[in-house]
Amino acid sequence: MNLKEQIDNDIFRLIGSVADSMNLDTYVVGGFVRDTIMHRPSTDIDVVTIGSGIELAKTVADKIPHNKKVSVFKNFGTAMIHYTLDGKEWQVEFVGARKESYRRDSRKPIVEDGTLEDDQNRRDFTINAMAISLNSKNFGELVDPFDGLGDISRQIIRTPLDPDITFSDDPLRMLRCIRFASQLDFSILPETFDAITRNRERIRIISQERVAEELNKMILSPFPSMAFKLLDRCGLLEIIFPEMVALKGVESVGEKSHKDNFRHTLEVLDNVAKQSSNLWLRWAAILHDIAKPLCKRFDGKTGFSFHAHEVKGSKMVPKIFRRMKLPLNENMKYVQKLVFLHLRPIALVEDEVTDSAVRRCLFEAGDDIDDLMILCHSDITSKNLAKKAKYMANLELVKKKMEEIEEKDRIRNFKVPVTGEDIMSLYGLEPCKQVGILKDTIKDAILDGQIPNDREAALQLLYSEAEKLGLTLKK
């Protein structure tokens, strides 16, 4: 098969021309070939040459006139060219063909120079083991020793060689296998999946950073629930994310039971994925009920309850992020906030929608109120269609009420119009309990609708409340 037309552009012609001048057999390999065949956009190119990848990269870079950056990694025998072409940012990595062998206690291979066949043998999956020649004598010719083309047609993921060896040598490939299945909506060959199950304990030698990187890619796939179901089936989820496995199962006492919170969480995650590509909003969906197993209680009259699971869940977020080496920054705080608030709009649905309650929800959610509402809508997974329609309609009423109050009171980015510094300056105070009391009184009065959200009204309330505390204005 020849893919000349698919790769007939300036960069591949340039690489091929330079390779010819250096007498190097050179190929584009891996994911770019797969994505080209599947008509998926890709700007990451892997080039393999039978010789020095670094020297080829340097010579190619010399021929690119501008908008380029070259990075050389001598220890790995690779070089990277970043450049801009037609408004796109391209990344081309060059490496010499190699063969690899592994030690039992490490996923870092012992590398030797090799042939194209050696290089294709070391690839993780058949769909990633295809190569396209860039030399002029056979430009565009597909080299596909493991029928990766057929596996793309069959929508199957399998390893080129013995899957037990493939996964034991580099256990990260087990996560990559599930990630590709989720991203591409492919099936994993049963023999390949069984090998993941057999080798799952090997994942423990992989760094948490690499595990988190693959997990995030799964979460960003079109239907991320697929990845979590596969992770659970093969036993990897128990090792990398035990808190999520704890959500599984239904308990019944007499006629009273609760839903399977694992399945519910995956439904919520897929619902969010339909509406947003925000990774951290998807993480909030994953973690919104994470504390339910710890908060489960049974009462003979009311049945099962999970009181305050949103509070305990928000406290679990930093611990989970820290262990999984996810960022302990504003993204973590965002997830924590959404987990803490995810029941708030639902509570507004169940109770009378008061202006005060809506103001407080807007105030606590701030700029993330729209994402919170996406999470809340996604959290309605009842199979009772009448009940589901009722909740959806009520949430729309709450959303409309929020829009009205936001337009009137400007609460979303609300800041108390009289600051602690103002209070200390007016009354000659140092930081103390009284300053906090006065500031909270003003904030609560605004949120409860007792005074408008402006400085003059806030100052008048301050003077009145300070007098009750025996404070006098500084002269």
Buried (B, 14 or more C-beta within 10 A) or exposed (E): EEBBEBBEEEBBBBBBBBBBEBEBBBBBBBBBBBBBBEEEEBEEBBBBBBBBBBBBBBBBBEEBEEEBEBEBEEEEBBBBBEBEBEEEEBBBBBBBBBBBEBEEEEBEBEBEEBEBEBBBBBBBBBBBBBBBBBBEEBBBBBBBBBBBBEBBEEEBBBBBBEBBEBBBBBBBBBBBBBBBBBBBEBBBBEEBBBBBEBBBEBBEEBEBEBBBBBBBBBBBBEBBBBBBBBBBBBBBBBBBBEBBBBBBEEEEEEEBEBBBBBBBBBBBBBBBBEEBEBBBBBBBBBBBBBBBBBBBEEEEEEBBBBEEBBEBBBEBBBEBBEBBBBEEEEBBBBBBBBBBBBBBBBEBBEEEBEBEBBBBBBBBBEEBBBBBBBBBBBBBBBEEEEEEEBBEEBBEEBBEBBEEBBEEBEBBEBEBBBBBEBBBEBBEBEEEEBBEBBBEBBBEBBBBBEBBBEEEBBBEBBEEBBEEEEBEEEE
